[in-house]
Amino acid sequence: MKQPLNALCALLVGLTIPACSEKPSGPVTDSDTLSVESGATIDSSSGDLTPHQQNAKDFLHELIEIDTTHPNGDNTAAAQAMAEKLLAAGFMAEDVQVLEPAERKGNLVARYRGRDPDKKPLLLLAHIDVVAADPADWTLPPFEFTEQDGYFYGRGVVDDKDEAAIHVANFIRLREEGYVPDRDIVIALTADEEGGTHNGVTWLLENHRNLIDAEYALNEGGGGGMQNGVHILNAVQASEKVFQSFTLETTNPGGHSSLPVKDNAIYHLADALIRVRNYDFPVNLNEVTSMYFGRSADMGGEYEEAMRGILQNPPDPTAVARLSEIPMFNSRLRTTCVATELDGGHAENALPQRARATVNCRVLPGESIDAVEETLRTVIGNSGVAITRNAVATPSPPSPLTPDVLGSIEAITEEMWPGVPVIPTMSTGATDGLFLRNAGIPVYGVSGLFSDMDEPARAHGQNERILASSFFDGQEFLYRLTKILTTEDIQ
């Protein structure tokens, strides 16, 4: 699931961008790359696409029109369709596998052979399942690929079939160019990221670790933001918060509602939830979030002073209070816990015998779940409120911002969009990257796919769409990044 960057981008620049009055900065192009001015629409049906761009568009078209929603969609059909493209391009059958843990839950794993088999590969990850889309809620058919006014429409054009199509098209381009990487490159197009019981990444790690084991992986989770046709920033997701829900429960003998008492299960639970609401976990920045606030401050805007204040040691209290008011920033400052579900009582004329609530916590990487649970007990301060974990949390350690990865992303960003900063981010939600990180494989959410920060995020929503020009720019960005990360003399 792609994290919505639109609101984040708008907050970063405080909606005051001097560069907006300047000429839009467009991507650097070469003779083999379609020249598209930044922010301009493109009619890719005109026949002006290069062969590798046409491939990417065609592959996206085909993927969109294969319904891969859970539970009745067919992920295997989508994986097989992309496998056939690679086989037709000359990849060996033993390097193109569709692996199916259950019916319609297939995963494609494809390998591009490099010079040194002893070097761990670069993994290119994308999920090809999508969330449900009710045609009645759309003005366009969600499972038909539609090109209109410079946009591609359809369920999955943003999350995450765009990157799946790009990776397959780029594999074919690299092979046609005779490129020999210094290490293997692996594509994994997986199932059940958006839901279901057959998550492709976890299943591959458990059953075919050798096929996707990698030095590091590129995944969804990052992307670019632009405003008024100007590219503003390119975000790189290098960290994710850890998901952990708790159940809070109170019990009571109950009785008749005509004889009320203050010793009431619902009241005790309500008091506990108010204490959770009023508590803020301490500020705790890591490498990723420190760089996020530092580079964001360098962009200026109304939050610049507060962002610099948060980086002081200790953080400036005024800055903490200022940023804590903004959910996007507050969630990156600290662990957060919030009530999300509530259930209590058994009859309108009876005192409640039981009341229950779900409190969902998003825990900073590296912080202890035990410590979070103990903090909740202390904050609530009532031994009559039972606190239990709903499931076992999956750790997600931050990926190191090494010069070979971050420096390569910065170099290509500067080539394509001069002056656009690269901003490392920590997702407050989760992607399949957490399973790879937990398995010791660093993951970087980066795509070079830019969206308009003033437009509401459409991933998972109505009329999901992507600018055609952004799609092809993202294809070029990922092509260059794949090459620079697998070319020995650049490392």
Secondary structure, DSSP 8 states (H G I E B T S, - for coil): -----HHHHHHHTTT--GGGGS--------TTS----TT----GGGS---HHHHHHHHHHHHHHTS--BTTTS-HHHHHHHHHHHHHHTT--GGGEEEE-SSTT--EEEEEE--S-TTS--EEEEEE--B----GGG-SS-TTS-EEETTEEESTTTTTTHHHHHHHHHHHHHHHHTT---SS-EEEEEES-SSSSS--HHHHHHHH-HHHH--SEEEESS-EEEEETTEEEEEEEEEEE-EEEEEEEEEE---EETTS--S--HHHHHHHHHHHHHH--------HHHHHHHHHHHHT-STTHHHHHHHTSSS--HHHHHHHHTSHHHHHHHS-EEEEEEEEE-S-TTEE-SEEEEEEEEEE-TT--HHHHHHHHHHHH--TTSEEEESS-----------HHHHHHHHHHHHHHSTT--EEEEEESS--THHHHHHTT--EEE----EEETTS---TTSTT-EEEHHHHHHHHHHHHHHHHHTT-GGG-
